[in-house]
Amino acid sequence: MLHLEDLHEAGPDAQGRAAALAGVVKRARGVGLLVTSRTPPPQDFEALRLLPLDRAHSDALLEAEAASALPGEGLAWLFAHAAGNPLFTLEYFRLLARQGFLWNDGQRWHWRPPPGDPMPVMVEALIERILLEVSAEPHLAGVIGARALLPVGVGGPLLAALTGLRPEALAEAEHELERRGILAGGDFIHPLYRETALRTLPPERRRRLARLALVALADDLLAASRFVEAAELDPAAELDWLLRAAAGRGAAGDRVGAARLLALSLHHGDGDAAARRALEAAHGLKEVDVPEATRLAERAAQAPGSRSAAIWLLSELLAAQGQGRLAEGRLTQLPPAEREGLAFVARVLRLRAQDNGRLLELLDEHPGVLAQADPGTVCQVGRSLAYCGRADEAEAVARDLLARTGGDPDARVMGLKVMSVVAQVRGDFAAMERLELEVLNLVRPTGNLRLLDAALFNRAMALGTLGRSREQAACLEEALGVCQTLGDPTALANEQAAQERQDAQDDADARAYINLYPEFGAVLQPPADAINADGDRLVSVPTAAGPKTVTLLGQAFGKAVLATHARTFPSQVNQYSLYSTLYTDLDITLKKLNNTVQQFGLPAPDEVKNYSAERLIVLNKKASDVIREYGAEIYDLSFFLDPANLETGAKDQLDRTQKGPAGRPPPGASTRTSTGR
């Protein structure tokens, strides 16, 4: 096999010789000729285009290069920027490793995102050289410049208007650019080609192309808004364009795009009107660009008319970054009259969204505060309650939301979201999937893409746990499209990376627990008949309608449950709840045995409600010892106290020959118990 690398670098003579050699090889047995080229090979070759790596193969390439596992967030960033090109992928990896954004401490790799969008020098130089080679031909340079300025997928009449080429000449130019490996399928062969072409486009050409686009799109403000900044109009004309375009974007549901245009409009004008635009833009960007939203809110805070609203927004932005105490400190800049009453406390609840302990502390101090809170805040409180082991209270909060008068659709959506979290913490993923589907059906008509994105991702998580992988893949694909529409194309990758981090933490916590309690070690072993990487299995169960196949969740779910138990069971809330239950059961049972629970030195639950988790664990062990000591007596008592064992003519329809009270079964046999729980 003869291999010729980079045939596109060869001149006409060398390419002719390669074509002649190909003709000889065709007539010979046992001989092959393989060439690689960025452009289509000569006619005698069979052309096979290599497709970009998908995410899984990109990750595998990088981890083979690193000879170790890499952080999920770093892998997502690299894939988003290199877009599956193997050479670019490795060059980005080396760049980030050299600059210290990916580093190894001798045990594992770590990641922190680089500022901006760095590009490896070798990749940049390679693309610039390729583009420079064709720039000497004006008609090709015109197509490259217009393609770089236009959004992905836009062409046709608008491309012809910007290049000034007739349709036949435009088609011929694009064909030539495809032959030279710059375009493919009517677009740049790689996103970095577009980025480089736009960056190297001379300012006067960019301005001229943008103004041509404004003229061509005079009747389509939404589309024209993309070109206003590059057109560099006079201040009054640019402000008019930007405001009209922002209104168009907002009306079309593109809140992020509208916010970007409003932010651009701040170059023109000052005072209260500009401050109001800054505040509106900050709200539009707060979920996708926190630094820019913060800058805009700071500007809005300079004007008296928008000062208080801007301070609240700045506090929300700080809280969203995990700086809840700083966020509440910022509120001291509000007038004293605005820092009083339950309405103020209700808004502070929202600032504690990432600190469940402090949020619930404030909630418990102000029992009536939720009546003053908006549905979004109530939703966050419900989620915190659920995640802190207070699922019953969370469910009550959700039902209050769902029962709000007037059929408030926002309240219903938020109530369903809380019910979904309750289902999740209870392990009822079928209910979680149904609830998220209902949220999707309510949110789609509203155009709220952020809620749509969250519902899609949550439903995908539930579907994955239920083993419905095809539906899960469809949900994730739609969620990625929503993120791109939001102007946040890496959001889904970040969400997936966050899930990967949680999975890794679950694995570590489960293994640490198993080290202490080896009897749970089976959780780590995937069954031989697993249907996926999570270890799920299909099992057949008998039903009245005949056998039914169900999915039995495997070791991935088992690890998550075990890890959650290891993290939450030692908490004060859970230990107190357990002690209250054990104490009550023992008190009732021991009285029947002519004993009292106080004999064993166990204090009443009300006396220990403020004990630390460590002290409660000691009491729970003591209560468990009492249960073990009186196990046989309690077993006898529970059997004779169960009303089911006093039935005559058994009502369970299993044995209609029984007469009189049932006899006591032998120890270890299965019995009905009546616990009332």
Protein Blocks (a to p, Z undefined) as FASTA:
>chain_A
ZZdehkllpcfklmmmmmmmmmmmmmpghiacddddfbdcdfkbccdddddddfklmmmm
mmmmnopacdfklmmmmmmmnnopaklmmmmmmmmmmnopaccehlaccddddehjdddf
klmmmmmmmmmmmmmpmklmmmmmmmmmpcghiacjllmmmnopafklmmmmmmmmmmno
pagghiafbfklmmmmmmmpcfklmmmmmmmmmmmmmmmmklmmmmmmmnopafklmmmm
mmmmmmmmmmnopaklmmmmmmmmmmgogdjllmmmmmmmmmmmmmmommlmmmmmmmmm
mpmklmmmmmmmmmmmmmmnopamlmmmmmmmpcfklmgcjklmmmmmmmmmmmmklmmm
mmmmmmmlmmmpcfklmmmmmmmmmmnopamlmmmmmmmmmmpghiiaklmmmmmmmmmm
mmmmnopaklmmmmmmmmmmmmmmnopaklmmmmmmmmmmmmmmnopamlmmmmmmmmmm
mmmmnopaklmmmmmmmmmmmmmmmmmmmmmmmmmmmmlmmmmpccfkbcbfnopacddd
ddfkopcddddddfklmmmmmmmmmmmmmpmklmmmmmmmmmmmmmmmmmmnopafklno
pacfklmmmpcfklmmmmmmmmmmmmmmmmmmmmmmmmmmpmklmpghiaklpackbgcj
dddddehiacdddehZZ
